[in-house]
Amino acid sequence: MKKVLSLVLVALLALATLAIPAMAEGETFRIGTYFGITGGNSAYGIECRNAVRLAVDYVNQNGGFNGQKVELVEYDTQCSAEEAVKVATKLITEDKVDAAIGSMNSGEVLAAAPYFNEAGIYHFGCGTAASWMKEDWPYVFRAAMNNAFAVPIAANLMVDLGYKTIAIFNGQEEAALATANIFEETFKGMGIEVVARESYDAGDTDYSAQITKMMSANPDCILISVIGETGGPLVRQLRQNGYTGIILNKESFMDSQIEIAGAEASNYIAFANPYVTYKSVDDCDIPYMKEFLQRYLDAYGQMVKTDSAYRGWDTVMVMWEASKIAGSNESNALVEATHKVVIEGLGGTLDYTSGNREGYNTFNSFILVNGKNVLFKTWLEEGGYEAYLAETGNAK
């Protein structure tokens, strides 16, 4: 009798083992990350990494990728494209990662992404430049904004205001330069004259000479296409040099930049972007975003100050959804499944069904007024422009 019971017990244990998800014990889905944690734009890299970690924790608490626990293999690119290539090579050849998430600095993604694509590794970049998504890299996706998609939305604000001339100030970094070029082409096609164009080099801190040249051209508006913490000092110097006009920005003017520029100087900065930053959780009235902000605050003891955190969270959520659709963690299956993903992101709907490997294909425009990001259309309809003219004394 004991022998029979023992045989039954063995059989039941065998059946129980078969019921466990078909992943070997201890087996994980390894995602390699390469972010600039030190270097010129490290604040952005740190927040993106923080959000990726937060998202991975959430995914692991809710079943992982088809039963596999997600493990991060993290490297610091030092905000260097050359280092990003070295890291990519290591992640592929030594760490043998299953997927990868790349930097917010588009120059690093442009340099590293082709290695992942050639290796057939599922990859998301967090930079916003149009350039690297123009490449024929089927394994490379994005869950952040494409600056090129923002350009026509932002440029149309000029039409709404009746402006005819603009000056452009841009950096030489990939996203800054490429976006400024697209803006210039778009303005010309709209009959808006670019009366001045100035630039800066990495490491510059005094922009007064360029500002003087732009202001002497007497533009209706000034566009700034810069990256990282350049935005704060630049806006502060624009206002200190007497420019009181509306500033058009290539992306949202984030809390980290407002802290440097000053709240008053940051008034009347307009932009197109899926999302904005908030001073506090209570300032946000979007449930999903509010939930994320509270989660981030609880985990790290401070509010999100850049939109890089949003990009990191959205990226992991899209990858997770693709794994559910695919029912597999193999790269080709994930790639195919991503083209079927439609989920709610922190900036609205992430929809990959058009096949362009981009999630955010359209979004809103905003203007900063008294520290608040106001929908541009609402601002116009409620007399905001007239109030701006009265406040600044600028002619309509």
RODO-2510 file (C-alpha; in nm, 4 decimals, decimal comma):
residues 396
     n   res          X          Y          Z
     1     m     0,0000     0,0000     0,0000
     2     k     0,2794     0,2394     0,0905
     3     k     0,4485     0,1586    -0,2396
     4     v     0,1290     0,2407    -0,4303
     5     l     0,0909     0,5715    -0,2452
     6     s     0,4517     0,6555    -0,3212
     7     l     0,3958     0,5911    -0,6909
     8     v     0,0829     0,8065    -0,6853
     9     l     0,2740     1,0874    -0,5104
    10     v     0,5506     1,0708    -0,7709
    11     a     0,2901     1,0885    -1,0468
    12     l     0,1183     1,3888    -0,8879
    13     l     0,4505     1,5690    -0,8485
    14     a     0,5266     1,5027    -1,2133
    15     l     0,1906     1,6484    -1,3166
    16     a     0,2497     1,9521    -1,0925
    17     t     0,5861     2,0047    -1,2589
    18     l     0,4213     1,9990    -1,6027
    19     a     0,1777     2,2699    -1,4837
    20     i     0,4616     2,5117    -1,4141
    21     p     0,5234     2,7625    -1,6991
    22     a     0,7672     2,6192    -1,9509
    23     m     1,0658     2,8187    -1,8278
    24     a     1,3549     2,6529    -1,6518
    25     e     1,3971     2,7458    -1,2884
    26     g     1,6095     3,0584    -1,2612
    27     e     1,5802     3,1341    -1,6333
    28     t     1,5253     3,5042    -1,7029
    29     f     1,4488     3,7427    -1,9872
    30     r     1,7546     3,9679    -1,9965
    31     i     1,7172     4,3290    -2,1121
    32     g     2,0391     4,5217    -2,1649
    33     t     2,0285     4,8970    -2,1057
    34     y     2,2709     5,1673    -2,2111
    35     f     2,2052     5,5093    -2,0582
    36     g     2,4241     5,8108    -1,9867
    37     i     2,4396     5,7893    -1,6061
    38     t     2,7447     6,0172    -1,5942
    39     g     2,8361     6,2948    -1,8351
    40     g     2,6683     6,6037    -1,9765
    41     n     2,3047     6,4888    -1,9768
    42     s     2,3207     6,2350    -1,6966
    43     a     2,0102     6,3709    -1,5196
    44     y     1,8047     6,2446    -1,8124
    45     g     1,9789     5,9079    -1,8191
    46     i     1,9302     5,8551    -1,4482
    47     e     1,5568     5,9270    -1,4632
    48     c     1,5082     5,6994    -1,7630
    49     r     1,6975     5,4185    -1,5893
    50     n     1,4952     5,4741    -1,2710
    51     a     1,1673     5,4399    -1,4604
    52     v     1,2860     5,1294    -1,6462
    53     r     1,3743     4,9685    -1,3113
    54     l     1,0343     5,0688    -1,1729
    55     a     0,8546     4,9230    -1,4742
    56     v     1,0527     4,5991    -1,4602
    57     d     0,9647     4,5590    -1,0916
    58     y     0,5973     4,6034    -1,1812
    59     v     0,6207     4,3539    -1,4681
    60     n     0,7929     4,0946    -1,2492
    61     q     0,5251     4,1350    -0,9820
    62     n     0,2646     4,0618    -1,2488
    63     g     0,3971     3,7530    -1,4198
    64     g     0,7047     3,8728    -1,6079
    65     f     0,7477     3,8084    -1,9783
    66     n     0,5457     3,4920    -2,0395
    67     g     0,6440     3,3575    -1,7011
    68     q     1,0061     3,4636    -1,7222
    69     k     1,1390     3,7115    -1,4704
    70     v     1,2929     4,0186    -1,6341
    71     e     1,6550     4,0892    -1,5435
    72     l     1,8291     4,4157    -1,6312
    73     v     2,1912     4,4259    -1,7461
    74     e     2,2838     4,7930    -1,7055
    75     y     2,5721     4,9994    -1,8437
    76     d     2,6691     5,3666    -1,8330
    77     t     2,7557     5,5205    -2,1718
    78     q     2,8942     5,8359    -2,0071
    79     c     2,6819     6,0232    -2,2657
    80     s     2,9234     5,9110    -2,5386
    81     a     2,8341     5,7534    -2,8737
    82     e     3,1692     5,5743    -2,8802
    83     e     3,1032     5,4227    -2,5379
    84     a     2,7517     5,3257    -2,6488
    85     v     2,9010     5,1151    -2,9303
    86     k     3,1378     4,9423    -2,6857
    87     v     2,8474     4,8705    -2,4506
    88     a     2,6284     4,7407    -2,7337
    89     t     2,9024     4,5012    -2,8422
    90     k     2,9435     4,3737    -2,4866
    91     l     2,5694     4,3286    -2,4344
    92     i     2,5466     4,1253    -2,7563
    93     t     2,8627     3,9147    -2,7448
    94     e     2,9299     3,8699    -2,3724
    95     d     2,6028     3,9262    -2,1873
    96     k     2,3949     3,7725    -2,4666
    97     v     2,0880     3,9794    -2,3788
    98     d     1,7421     3,8959    -2,5133
    99     a     1,6463     4,2601    -2,5755
   100     a     1,7872     4,6101    -2,5290
   101     i     1,6736     4,9603    -2,4330
   102     g     1,8870     5,2494    -2,5510
   103     s     1,9787     5,5993    -2,4515
   104     m     1,7753     5,9212    -2,4563
   105     n     2,0692     6,0718    -2,6487
   106     s     1,9873     6,0004    -3,0119
   107     g     2,3506     6,0102    -3,1192
   108     e     2,4154     5,7083    -2,8976
   109     v     2,1139     5,5209    -3,0365
   110     l     2,2186     5,6031    -3,3931
   111     a     2,5612     5,4559    -3,3196
   112     a     2,4556     5,1484    -3,1203
   113     a     2,1197     5,0385    -3,2626
   114     p     2,2545     4,8914    -3,5891
   115     y     2,4567     4,6370    -3,3888
   116     f     2,1449     4,5106    -3,2140
   117     n     1,9534     4,5081    -3,5415
   118     e     2,2235     4,3085    -3,7169
   119     a     2,2272     4,0621    -3,4274
   120     g     1,8481     4,0250    -3,4506
   121     i     1,7925     4,1560    -3,0974
   122     y     1,4659     4,3325    -3,0086
   123     h     1,5590     4,6953    -2,9316
   124     f     1,3931     5,0208    -2,8227
   125     g     1,5640     5,3599    -2,8260
   126     c     1,4577     5,6455    -2,5986
   127     g     1,5969     5,9356    -2,8042
   128     t     1,3650     6,1670    -2,9981
   129     a     1,5601     6,2454    -3,3177
   130     a     1,3995     6,1500    -3,6485
   131     s     1,7276     6,0246    -3,7973
   132     w     1,7738     5,6806    -3,6451
   133     m     1,4155     5,5743    -3,7076
   134     k     1,4580     5,6538    -4,0770
   135     e     1,6985     5,3621    -4,1001
   136     d     1,5752     5,0247    -4,2229
   137     w     1,6231     4,8521    -3,8882
   138     p     1,3242     4,6198    -3,8359
   139     y     1,4306     4,5212    -3,4830
   140     v     1,4445     4,8849    -3,3658
   141     f     1,1391     5,0596    -3,2164
   142     r     1,0549     5,3703    -3,0141
   143     a     0,8033     5,4501    -2,7394
   144     a     0,9090     5,8151    -2,7108
   145     m     0,8202     6,1118    -2,9303
   146     n     0,9703     6,1546    -3,2763
   147     n     1,0710     6,5212    -3,2991
   148     a     0,9810     6,5227    -3,6688
   149     f     0,6203     6,4427    -3,5783
   150     a     0,6168     6,7391    -3,3391
   151     v     0,7488     6,9871    -3,5954
   152     p     0,4292     7,0443    -3,8015
   153     i     0,2192     7,0615    -3,4845
   154     a     0,4528     7,3186    -3,3279
   155     a     0,5060     7,5098    -3,6535
   156     n     0,1307     7,5539    -3,6928
   157     l     0,1319     7,7551    -3,3701
   158     m     0,3069     8,0241    -3,5739
   159     v     0,0119     8,0286    -3,8131
   160     d    -0,2344     8,0438    -3,5234
   161     l    -0,0525     8,3545    -3,3961
   162     g    -0,0216     8,5142    -3,7394
   163     y     0,3601     8,5191    -3,7205
   164     k     0,5655     8,5595    -4,0384
   165     t     0,9284     8,5540    -3,9229
   166     i     1,1356     8,3391    -3,6882
   167     a     1,4935     8,3019    -3,5621
   168     i     1,6397     7,9572    -3,4848
   169     f     1,8941     7,8678    -3,2181
   170     n     2,0209     7,5105    -3,2173
   171     g     2,2859     7,2794    -3,0795
   172     q     2,5068     7,0447    -3,2807
   173     e     2,3864     6,7256    -3,1114
   174     e     2,1952     6,4755    -3,3271
   175     a     1,8438     6,5521    -3,2028
   176     a     1,9004     6,9288    -3,1768
   177     l     2,0535     6,9770    -3,5212
   178     a     1,8293     6,7349    -3,7100
   179     t     1,5131     6,8834    -3,5581
   180     a     1,6214     7,2417    -3,6311
   181     n     1,6801     7,1451    -3,9949
   182     i     1,3315     6,9941    -4,0219
   183     f     1,1816     7,3050    -3,8606
   184     e     1,3604     7,5326    -4,1078
   185     e     1,2346     7,3324    -4,4069
   186     t     0,8823     7,3299    -4,2622
   187     f     0,8794     7,7054    -4,1971
   188     k     0,9927     7,7797    -4,5511
   189     g     0,7157     7,5575    -4,6882
   190     m     0,4641     7,7546    -4,4792
   191     g     0,5901     8,0907    -4,6042
   192     i     0,7476     8,1784    -4,2679
   193     e     1,0850     8,3488    -4,3120
   194     v     1,3841     8,2314    -4,1074
   195     v     1,5538     8,5681    -4,0479
   196     a     1,8445     8,4350    -3,8381
   197     r     1,9964     8,1025    -3,7407
   198     e     2,2562     8,0637    -3,4672
   199     s     2,4130     7,7656    -3,2914
   200     y     2,6342     7,6689    -2,9992
   201     d     2,9000     7,4068    -2,9369
   202     a     2,8944     7,1526    -2,6559
   203     g     3,0366     7,3102    -2,3412
   204     d     2,9371     7,6679    -2,4286
   205     t     2,7725     7,8565    -2,1438
   206     d     2,7509     8,2137    -2,2765
   207     y     2,5044     8,2620    -2,5605
   208     s     2,4848     8,6426    -2,5531
   209     a     2,6525     8,6974    -2,8903
   210     q     2,4114     8,4639    -3,0680
   211     i     2,1141     8,6133    -2,8836
   212     t     2,2160     8,9639    -2,9892
   213     k     2,2304     8,8580    -3,3544
   214     m     1,8908     8,6913    -3,3387
   215     m     1,7241     8,9848    -3,1669
   216     s     1,8730     9,2302    -3,4134
   217     a     1,6843     9,0435    -3,6871
   218     n     1,3601     9,1351    -3,5025
   219     p     1,1834     8,7996    -3,5401
   220     d     0,8213     8,7442    -3,4415
   221     c     0,9358     8,4370    -3,2485
   222     i     1,2508     8,2437    -3,1529
   223     l     1,2766     7,8662    -3,1862
   224     i     1,5205     7,6827    -2,9590
   225     s     1,6289     7,3332    -3,0590
   226     v     1,8646     7,2213    -2,7839
   227     i     1,9106     6,9196    -2,5590
   228     g     1,9542     6,8618    -2,1880
   229     e     2,0311     7,1385    -1,9448
   230     t     2,1272     7,3867    -2,2167
   231     g     1,7625     7,4931    -2,2274
   232     g     1,7574     7,6456    -1,8781
   233     p     2,0581     7,8784    -1,9122
   234     l     1,9597     7,9677    -2,2679
   235     v     1,6073     8,0773    -2,1754
   236     r     1,7388     8,2701    -1,8756
   237     q     1,9874     8,4555    -2,0973
   238     l     1,7233     8,5246    -2,3634
   239     r     1,5072     8,6989    -2,1051
   240     q     1,8030     8,8779    -1,9443
   241     n     1,8957     9,0155    -2,2857
   242     g     1,5500     9,1649    -2,3221
   243     y     1,3622     8,9094    -2,5310
   244     t     1,0016     8,9036    -2,4085
   245     g     0,8461     8,7195    -2,7014
   246     i     0,7101     8,3667    -2,7230
   247     i     0,9764     8,0951    -2,7361
   248     l     0,9008     7,7897    -2,9478
   249     n     1,0754     7,4788    -2,8113
   250     k     1,1422     7,1539    -2,9967
   251     e     0,9962     6,9588    -2,7027
   252     s     0,8464     7,0228    -2,3614
   253     f     1,0281     7,2640    -2,1319
   254     m     1,0744     7,0383    -1,8329
   255     d     1,0798     7,1050    -1,4608
   256     s     1,4566     7,0522    -1,4451
   257     q     1,4974     7,3326    -1,7005
   258     i     1,2449     7,5629    -1,5334
   259     e     1,4403     7,5360    -1,2079
   260     i     1,7478     7,6735    -1,3859
   261     a     1,5775     7,9345    -1,6059
   262     g     1,3428     8,0569    -1,3351
   263     a     0,9630     8,0435    -1,3356
   264     e     0,9155     8,3964    -1,4711
   265     a     1,1667     8,3506    -1,7525
   266     s     0,9944     8,0250    -1,8492
   267     n     0,6639     8,1972    -1,9185
   268     y     0,5356     8,1731    -2,2768
   269     i     0,7390     7,8770    -2,3968
   270     a     0,5295     7,6799    -2,6477
   271     f     0,5859     7,3250    -2,7743
   272     a     0,4263     7,0038    -2,8985
   273     n     0,4773     6,6879    -2,6930
   274     p     0,2798     6,3850    -2,5681
   275     y     0,3495     6,4784    -2,2057
   276     v     0,4664     6,7438    -1,9616
   277     t     0,6311     6,7451    -1,6190
   278     y     0,4507     6,8366    -1,2951
   279     k     0,5510     7,0128    -0,9760
   280     s     0,3503     6,7692    -0,7653
   281     v     0,1343     6,4606    -0,8064
   282     d    -0,1731     6,6675    -0,7254
   283     d    -0,0991     6,8997    -1,0191
   284     c    -0,1760     6,6103    -1,2545
   285     d    -0,5364     6,5175    -1,3344
   286     i    -0,4621     6,2271    -1,5723
   287     p    -0,5227     5,9044    -1,3755
   288     y    -0,2591     5,6830    -1,5394
   289     m     0,0080     5,9539    -1,5288
   290     k    -0,0841     6,0397    -1,1698
   291     e    -0,0459     5,6746    -1,0691
   292     f     0,2987     5,6626    -1,2301
   293     l     0,4098     5,9877    -1,0654
   294     q     0,3065     5,8586    -0,7232
   295     r     0,4870     5,5299    -0,7866
   296     y     0,8041     5,7166    -0,8883
   297     l     0,7804     5,9515    -0,5889
   298     d     0,7363     5,6601    -0,3494
   299     a     1,0328     5,4736    -0,4975
   300     y     1,2835     5,7578    -0,5314
   301     g     1,1642     6,0263    -0,2912
   302     q     1,1363     6,3004    -0,5542
   303     m     0,9173     6,4078    -0,8432
   304     v     1,0008     6,3354    -1,2057
   305     k     1,1840     6,6378    -1,3449
   306     t     1,2373     6,5283    -1,7067
   307     d     1,0226     6,3432    -1,9572
   308     s     1,2946     6,0771    -1,9878
   309     a     1,1299     5,8887    -1,7024
   310     y     0,8079     5,8707    -1,9052
   311     r     0,9982     5,7295    -2,2012
   312     g     1,1527     5,4547    -1,9888
   313     w     0,8224     5,3428    -1,8351
   314     d     0,6351     5,3460    -2,1679
   315     t     0,9126     5,1460    -2,3353
   316     v     0,8940     4,8563    -2,0892
   317     m     0,5137     4,8558    -2,1011
   318     v     0,5133     4,8278    -2,4818
   319     m     0,7680     4,5433    -2,4724
   320     w     0,5602     4,3642    -2,2105
   321     e     0,2421     4,3999    -2,4157
   322     a     0,4243     4,2637    -2,7204
   323     s     0,5310     3,9592    -2,5192
   324     k     0,1689     3,8942    -2,4225
   325     i     0,0517     3,9204    -2,7837
   326     a     0,3365     3,7024    -2,9088
   327     g     0,3082     3,4410    -2,6381
   328     s     0,6810     3,4092    -2,6897
   329     n     0,9970     3,5915    -2,5835
   330     e     1,1856     3,5236    -2,9041
   331     s     1,2976     3,8415    -3,0846
   332     n     1,1265     3,7766    -3,4178
   333     a     0,7988     3,7003    -3,2425
   334     l     0,8284     4,0169    -3,0322
   335     v     0,9015     4,2266    -3,3411
   336     e     0,5963     4,0899    -3,5226
   337     a     0,3755     4,1342    -3,2153
   338     t     0,4859     4,4955    -3,1571
   339     h     0,3183     4,5962    -3,4833
   340     k    -0,0102     4,4886    -3,3209
   341     v     0,0384     4,6815    -2,9952
   342     v    -0,2150     4,9503    -2,9034
   343     i    -0,1984     5,0513    -2,5359
   344     e    -0,2498     5,3572    -2,3203
   345     g     0,0821     5,5282    -2,2519
   346     l     0,1733     5,8132    -2,0209
   347     g     0,1286     6,0558    -2,3102
   348     g    -0,1851     5,9067    -2,4630
   349     t    -0,2317     5,6144    -2,6999
   350     l     0,0747     5,4211    -2,8145
   351     d    -0,0292     5,2697    -3,1490
   352     y     0,2141     5,0628    -3,3583
   353     t    -0,0339     4,9322    -3,6140
   354     s     0,0791     5,1678    -3,8922
   355     g     0,4030     4,9712    -3,9200
   356     n     0,6373     5,2701    -3,8762
   357     r     0,7758     5,1290    -3,5455
   358     e     0,6643     5,4485    -3,3670
   359     g     0,4094     5,4589    -3,0853
   360     y     0,3230     5,8286    -3,0506
   361     n     0,2085     5,9484    -3,3915
   362     t     0,0080     6,2560    -3,2895
   363     f    -0,0169     6,4678    -2,9755
   364     n    -0,1050     6,8057    -2,8262
   365     s     0,0637     7,1453    -2,8128
   366     f     0,1105     7,3419    -2,4898
   367     i     0,2311     7,6763    -2,3610
   368     l     0,3845     7,7466    -2,0205
   369     v     0,1982     8,0149    -1,8275
   370     n     0,2772     8,0913    -1,4628
   371     g     0,4431     7,7559    -1,4146
   372     k     0,1541     7,5577    -1,5640
   373     n     0,1440     7,3728    -1,8959
   374     v    -0,1750     7,4905    -2,0653
   375     l    -0,3180     7,3434    -2,3846
   376     f    -0,2307     7,5988    -2,6529
   377     k    -0,5763     7,5858    -2,8111
   378     t    -0,7415     7,6501    -2,4733
   379     w    -0,4990     7,9366    -2,4041
   380     l    -0,5928     8,1062    -2,7315
   381     e    -0,9671     8,0516    -2,6896
   382     e    -0,9656     8,1946    -2,3374
   383     g    -0,7848     8,5156    -2,4318
   384     g    -0,4370     8,4095    -2,3258
   385     y    -0,2650     8,5708    -2,6220
   386     e    -0,4271     8,9071    -2,5581
   387     a    -0,3234     8,8832    -2,1920
   388     y     0,0330     8,8024    -2,3025
   389     l     0,0392     9,1089    -2,5314
   390     a    -0,0870     9,3329    -2,2525
   391     e     0,1652     9,1915    -2,0050
   392     t     0,4704     9,2168    -2,2305
   393     g     0,3768     9,5246    -2,4323
   394     n     0,4552     9,3414    -2,7554
   395     a     0,2727     9,4470    -3,0678
   396     k     0,0277     9,2050    -3,2260
***
